[in-house]
Amino acid sequence: MNSPEWITISIGCIACVLNGAAQPLFAFFLVKIVE
C-alpha cells in the first residue's frame, strides 16, 4: 500500500470507532442522567 492510503484508512478506522461508540455512550449517559 502507498502511504496516502494509510492516512485514509486510519482516518476511516477512527471515524468508524467513534461512530460505533456514539450510541452506547449516549445510552450510558442517559441512564446516569435519569438516575
N, C-alpha and C positions, 0 to 999 in steps of 0.2 A: 504494500500500500504506500501511497505517497503521503508526505507529511500534511498537506492540506486536508486529506481525508480524515486523518486522526483528529484534527481540530473539530471537524463537523461531527464525527462520531462521538467525541467526548461531550460536546455541547448537547447532542441529542440524548445521550445517556443521562446527563444531569437533568435535563428537562423532563425526561421520562420518569425519573425517580421523584422529582418534585410533583409531577402531575399525579403519580400513583399514591403519594403520601398525603395529598391535599385532603381527600375525603376522610380518611381515618383520623387525621389531626383535627379536622373540623368537628367530627363526632366526639372526640375526646374532650375538646374544649367546650363543646356544647353541654356535655354531661357535667363538666366541672362548673359551668355557669348555672345550670338548673339546680344542682345540689344545694 
